[in-house]
Amino acid sequence: MDRSSNIAIVLVETQSPGNIGMVCRAMKNMGLNELRLVNPCQVDHPEAHKFAVSARDILYSAKLFPSLEDAVKDCEISVATTRRHGKYRQEIQTPEEVANKITTQFSTHQVALVFGREDSGLTTGEVALCRWQSTIPAADEYGSLNLAQAVLIFCYELFRQSKAEAVMATRQLADSVAMEAMYRHMEITLLRIGFLNPENPAHIMRTLRRVYSRAELDEREVAVLRGIMSQIDWGTNEFKGRKVPVRSD
């Protein structure tokens, strides 16, 4: 699903036209196109044009608002980005957690990712207007990121997880019948070549089940694995059991 149409990047009182241009470029890199500006500096400025490069269409179509409340009033989900923690800044999520929730639980909702001023970020009142809070983990020595860098990290997480969701949506995972047939075939083959202990084959088979459950195999992958085991079966027709090391005295 293309989620670019329902995700807006909101910049509050941005002070540098160059940063607005770089944000436009970061957004376009990751497939987003809706930019909302709250009381910004001069938008039609040579620096903004220069740094937007091939994302000037986003710059030209940016929407201006007098307040953050106006900018996010149509959004069911709004995310305040903040570096500071405190009494009114708790339950702060990472960009990965935010992107995961947006792509898996709120894919049809209008979402605003809100970024504050370059020098002071968002005020406590502005953070309170947003439903969620998020921060980018960074080194204690210097945790302040450039505005465009911060926007890019959030946009990248949304892009990455949206692509992952799209790939999963197109894959037809193997059903339990196919998986159980594979496990039975695998157990017979591994017993035959002496890999499993015939007195307790379930011990290793439980581990293999966990491995392949995590892999989330599709039908073709199950068929490939069963083909490997069939070839092992064919190649071991004369197998006489596990080799026992010859001891020399």
Secondary structure, DSSP 8 states (H G I E B T S, - for coil): ---GGGEEEEEES---HHHHHHHHHHHHHTT--EEEEES-S-SS-HHHHHHHGGGHHHHHT-EEESSHHHHHTT-SEEEEE-S--BTTB-SEE-HHHHHHHHHHT-TTS-EEEEE-BTTTB--HHHHHTSSEEE-----TT-----HHHHHHHHHHHHHHHHHHHHHHHH--B--HHHHHHHHHHHHHHHHHTT-S-TT-THHHHHHHHHHHHHHT-BHHHHHHHHHHHHHHHHHTTT--SS-------
